[in-house]
Amino acid sequence: MIHIKNHRQKDLFDPWSFLSPKRRELLDQSWAGLFKKELLCELPVEKVALFFNDDFGRPTKELHTMLGVLILQQAHDLTDDETVNQLAFNIQWHYALNITEESDSAKYICPKTLWNMRSIVVDNDLDATLFERMTDKLAKVFKVDTTNQRLDSVHIKSNMRRLGRIGIFSSSINKFLVNLKRGHQELFDMIDEGIIGKYLSEKSLQCFSMVKPSESAKTLKSVSADLFDLVEQFKDYSEVKAMHSYKLLERILKEQCNVSDDGKTVAVKKPKEIPSDSLQNPSDPDATYSGHKGQGYQVQVMETYCQDEDTKEEGLNLITHIEVEPAHESDANALIPAIESSKERGLAPAELLADTLYGSDENCQKAKELGVEVVSPAKGTKEKDKNSITLSDFEVSEKGDIVSCPRSHVPVRSKTRKTRHTVAFDSQHCSTCPFQGTCPVKQGKKNHYLRYTDKEMRLARRRALEQTEAFKERYRWRSGVEATMSEYDKRTGVKHLRVRGFKAVRFCATLKAVGVNIFRATAVRNAVNNGGTAHGGTLPALIHAIYVVKEHFVMAWGQLKKVFILFCHSYGHSPVMVA
């Protein structure tokens, strides 16, 4: 049965009245108060309810509570046992999730229940829905200006050991032998005892980590031959070919080795020949390799920012887009999906700052079609020589036509064919030019010619613009995203996760980004309130005054009640119950 509490319904009596005013005020000012007031009712419980039966089975835990617990666990970087304890005893969690009763059904969940709910969210990609609901609500409540945004990526690691090539071979063989012995004992008995003794026991497997560097090539050749023999031995057994561990052996053989034409011998590939999306560890087949940052995954993070330094404390820098990718993916492929995703939710930027990898000419043109200006350094060539002349040195009209060369000579004629342009200059001027050795204008039959494409002109103009102070002042705001990456890691521990596999990694990274948004929104709200703006100065003072009057009234009423009771006893009457 499905248990969903209507948190929009008001209580007749305040269930939190047992809290003293100071403690209540602390709760309201913390992330718990923001979560309870703005975000709790936005949780997509209707999507989770589809996986339960309303007429059959035991009642579920309250679904708002369960989804809220998943977010808070990742935001505070807790283990499952720590999460169970926080829900059971932490009043901040109770307040945030609006748990007003003291029963075990409300405040206790077993780790198995937590695991099951997390599996539902992970397997059905509901983490993206959670992020979008929470982010869109915060953007609306805080009236976030999404005009200016910035984009960057951060490398993260799953809970896997870093293995070398020998370790990948030996661990995968060990995993296959263990699974084969469990599921197909009769086939396992067919394997040579030398291979079983070499790879199956943990003690023998540890020997591969102590291989001398001088013997690594010989050992790698040996383990690759053993892996090839196992693949060949069981390639005709359908039940073995369906095993996940056998498919890993086939994948390693394809990525790490070259098989001879006759199919009888195998040779190990050179390191440079191995693709970056190759298997890094059999315990996490989805992890890949980045030549710059190593094994693992990467997260694309896009956030808003405020350029007004005088009011930046009151503006919310909101993470509007989060996307987890394998580590080998290029950042160049992440720009357009980020813009399209934010545009669908009404959070698209007008100006997007990004580093060089995002700012290819193709990306800039596609973003322009979507109404977004990408501010990014163009991918440069070698450092320009002071005496050399480039396309950016020519004077160009507003339409993009070349008006004159760097020495102010006007072209004789120009010709355009689709995206290619040819500009002719008088040979009398060019032949006597002192820069003809470094100038892109080259001698032709009748004239000297400058040939370029639209793309080359756009890149040249971008490189010229990058040298101006206006661009540097505009682009300096991109560096602020590095602080976001640091906060993302220090607050939530996103760079070293406790899970493996792409879906689990994506779930953790996405909900941790939700946690960063919640903490930031809380800080901004408190900064505004304490600054005396937007209900900051008068409301707290009014609350304090009401509290003082109430305390004096309670004290006076207590004294009056005591006098009344003494008066009744002095005349031998029973005192009337005084409310």
Disulfide bonds with the S-S distance in Angstrom:
none
